[in-house]
Amino acid sequence: FSTFLGIFWRSWAIGISLPGQVADMFSTAWQLKRYRASHLPFIASRILADKLITVACMAATAACIPFFTGRATGASTLWALTGMLAAGLAGWLGARHLRNRLTPAASGWRFVRVILDAAGTPVPLVLRNLGVTLLKMALTGLAYWLLLRETSLVAPSYLATTTIAHGAGLVAYVPVSFNGLGTVEVSAMALFALIGLRGQSVLGVYLVLRGLTITIAWLPSLFWPNHAPRAHDDEARPVG
C-alpha cells in the first residue's frame, strides 16, 4: 500500500495540473506498468472503474442542486435520482452480461474490453470504493463549508455547500483548462449566487482551496521515494 500510495499521490498531482480529470488515470497505469507490465489491461480496468464510480457520485450530487437552490421539489429530485440510478444499474448490468458473453475473437478490441472488465469489477470492491468515494466527497464538502462559513455573511448549509461544490467540480472534466481552472470557479460563483452568496467570497474560497490542494499534492510527490521491488509477470496473477 505504501508503494501504491506514492504512485497515486504523484498521479493525483499530475491529474490536477493538466486539462480534464483523466491524466491521473494514465499516469497511474503507466507507473504500475513498471511492476506488472502484462497486467496493464487489468490495471486500466480497475482505474477506470474507480473513475466511473466517482463521476457517477458527482453526477448524482449535481442532480440535487435544483432542490437545494429552490428550483425543484423533493419529489422531482427523488424521481431524477431514481431515473439516474436505474439507468446506471441497467448499463452496469448490461456491460457485465456482455463481458461474460464476449467471444475470444472480440477480445482484440482492447478499449472495449477494458470498459467491460471495469464493469466486471467484483461487487464487494465496488461497494468499498463507493463508500470511500462518498467519504472523500463529504470531507471535501466540509473543507468548502468551513471556509464559506467564515467568509460569507449568509452561511450556507453543509449539504447545500457540498452539493454545489461537487456539481461545479464536474466542469473540471471538460478539458478546456488546467483541471477546470477558471471554469470551475465561474460555475461555482453562478451556482452559489442562487443561494445568496457573493461571488467574491466564493472565488476567494476556491482560490485558497485550489492553492492548498496543489501544494499538498506536489510537495510530497517531489520527495516521495520512487522505487519498489519489481515483480515478475508470472507472480501474483490478479483475480477478478
SULHU-V233267 format. One record per residue. RES is the residue in one letter. PHI is phi in degrees with one decimal (NA if undefined). NEAR is the number of other C-alpha atoms within 8 Angstrom. D_CENTER is the distance of its C-alpha to the mean C-alpha in whole Angstrom. Layout:
RES&PHI&NEAR&D_CENTER ; RES&PHI&NEAR&D_CENTER
This chain:
F&NA&4&20 ; S&-62.8&5&21 ; T&-65.5&8&21 ; F&-66.2&7&18 ; L&-60.3&8&17 ; G&-63.6&12&18 ; I&-63.2&12&17 ; F&-62.8&10&13 ; W&-64.7&11&14 ; R&-62.8&11&16 ; S&-65.4&13&13 ; W&-62.1&10&11 ; A&-61.5&13&14 ; I&-65.7&11&14 ; G&-62.2&15&11 ; I&-85.9&12&11 ; S&-112.3&8&15 ; L&-124.7&11&15 ; P&-59.9&16&14 ; G&77.1&15&11 ; Q&-127.8&13&8 ; V&-116.7&8&9 ; A&-62.7&12&12 ; D&-66.3&14&10 ; M&-63.1&12&10 ; F&-67.3&8&14 ; S&-66.0&10&15 ; T&-63.0&11&14 ; A&-61.9&12&16 ; W&-64.8&8&19 ; Q&-71.0&9&19 ; L&-70.6&12&19 ; K&-60.7&11&22 ; R&-60.9&8&24 ; Y&-100.3&10&25 ; R&-143.7&11&24 ; A&-59.5&9&25 ; S&-74.5&7&26 ; H&-99.1&10&23 ; L&-57.7&11&21 ; P&-59.9&9&20 ; F&-63.4&10&19 ; I&-61.7&10&17 ; A&-62.4&11&15 ; S&-67.0&13&15 ; R&-70.5&11&13 ; I&-66.1&11&11 ; L&-64.7&11&10 ; A&-59.8&11&10 ; D&-61.0&9&7 ; K&-65.9&8&5 ; L&-65.1&8&7 ; I&-63.9&12&7 ; T&-62.6&10&4 ; V&-63.1&9&5 ; A&-62.8&8&8 ; C&-65.3&10&8 ; M&-68.1&11&8 ; A&-65.8&10&10 ; A&-64.1&10&12 ; T&-65.4&11&12 ; A&-62.6&12&13 ; A&-65.6&11&16 ; C&-89.3&10&18 ; I&-58.5&12&18 ; P&-56.7&10&22 ; F&-68.3&11&23 ; F&-74.3&9&22 ; T&-100.9&10&24 ; G&77.3&7&27 ; R&-96.9&7&26 ; A&-150.7&9&26 ; T&-86.5&8&27 ; G&-63.2&7&26 ; A&-66.2&6&27 ; S&-65.9&8&26 ; T&-65.8&13&22 ; L&-63.8&8&23 ; W&-64.1&8&24 ; A&-63.4&9&21 ; L&-65.9&10&19 ; T&-63.5&8&21 ; G&-63.3&8&21 ; M&-64.2&9&17 ; L&-64.0&8&17 ; A&-63.2&8&21 ; A&-64.5&8&19 ; G&-64.1&8&16 ; L&-64.6&8&18 ; A&-63.1&8&21 ; G&-64.8&8&19 ; W&-65.0&9&18 ; L&-66.1&9&21 ; G&-64.3&8&23 ; A&-66.5&11&21 ; R&-64.5&12&22 ; H&-65.9&8&25 ; L&-64.8&9&25 ; R&-62.3&11&24 ; N&-71.4&6&27 ; R&-102.3&6&29 ; L&-68.1&8&28 ; T&-80.5&6&32 ; P&-57.3&6&32 ; A&-64.8&5&33 ; A&-82.3&7&30 ; S&-68.3&9&28 ; G&-70.4&7&28 ; W&-78.0&7&26 ; R&-62.5&8&23 ; F&-64.4&6&20 ; V&-62.8&7&21 ; R&-63.8&11&21 ; V&-62.6&12&18 ; I&-63.4&10&16 ; L&-67.0&13&19 ; D&-67.4&13&19 ; A&-63.1&12&15 ; A&-67.1&11&16 ; G&-86.9&10&19 ; T&-57.3&11&17 ; P&-52.1&7&19 ; V&-55.9&6&19 ; P&-57.9&6&19 ; L&-68.4&8&16 ; V&-62.0&10&14 ; L&-66.7&8&15 ; R&-64.9&8&15 ; N&-63.5&10&11 ; L&-61.3&10&11 ; G&-62.8&8&13 ; V&-66.6&8&11 ; T&-63.0&11&8 ; L&-64.9&9&10 ; L&-64.4&8&12 ; K&-61.4&8&10 ; M&-65.4&10&9 ; A&-64.4&9&13 ; L&-69.5&8&14 ; T&-62.6&9&12 ; G&-60.8&15&14 ; L&-63.8&10&17 ; A&-62.2&8&17 ; Y&-64.5&14&17 ; W&-64.6&13&19 ; L&-62.1&8&22 ; L&-72.3&9&22 ; L&-63.7&13&23 ; R&-64.6&11&25 ; E&-89.9&6&27 ; T&-110.4&8&27 ; S&-113.6&10&28 ; L&-69.2&6&31 ; V&-102.4&7&29 ; A&-79.3&7&27 ; P&-75.5&10&24 ; S&-74.0&7&23 ; Y&-63.3&9&20 ; L&-66.4&7&19 ; A&-64.1&11&19 ; T&-62.3&12&18 ; T&-62.0&15&14 ; T&-63.1&14&14 ; I&-68.3&13&15 ; A&-61.2&11&13 ; H&-76.3&13&10 ; G&-64.5&14&12 ; A&-65.8&14&13 ; G&-64.9&10&9 ; L&-61.8&11&9 ; V&-62.2&11&12 ; A&-64.6&16&10 ; Y&-76.9&12&9 ; V&-83.9&11&13 ; P&-77.3&11&15 ; V&-113.0&7&18 ; S&-151.8&13&17 ; F&-72.3&11&16 ; N&54.2&14&12 ; G&74.8&16&14 ; L&-59.3&9&16 ; G&93.8&7&19 ; T&-67.9&10&17 ; V&-66.0&12&15 ; E&-62.9&12&18 ; V&-63.7&8&20 ; S&-62.4&10&18 ; A&-64.2&12&18 ; M&-62.0&12&21 ; A&-67.8&9&22 ; L&-73.3&10&20 ; F&-68.4&13&21 ; A&-64.1&10&25 ; L&-67.9&8&25 ; I&-111.3&8&25 ; G&90.8&7&28 ; L&-93.0&12&26 ; R&-72.1&10&27 ; G&-63.2&10&26 ; Q&-64.9&6&27 ; S&-65.6&11&25 ; V&-64.5&14&22 ; L&-62.0&10&22 ; G&-61.4&8&23 ; V&-63.4&12&21 ; Y&-66.1&10&18 ; L&-67.9&8&20 ; V&-63.3&8&21 ; L&-67.9&9&17 ; R&-65.1&8&16 ; G&-63.7&8&19 ; L&-63.4&8&18 ; T&-63.3&8&15 ; I&-62.7&10&16 ; T&-65.3&8&19 ; I&-64.8&8&18 ; A&-74.5&12&15 ; W&-86.9&10&18 ; L&-59.3&8&21 ; P&-64.1&9&21 ; S&-63.6&11&20 ; L&-71.1&6&23 ; F&-115.1&6&25 ; W&-70.2&7&23 ; P&-58.1&5&25 ; N&-109.5&6&24 ; H&-150.1&5&26 ; A&-165.5&5&27 ; P&-62.8&5&29 ; R&-72.6&6&29 ; A&-108.7&7&29 ; H&-78.3&7&31 ; D&-66.7&10&30 ; D&-92.2&5&32 ; E&-108.1&6&31 ; A&48.3&5&28 ; R&-63.3&6&27 ; P&-69.4&6&24 ; V&-120.2&3&24 ; G&104.1&5&22
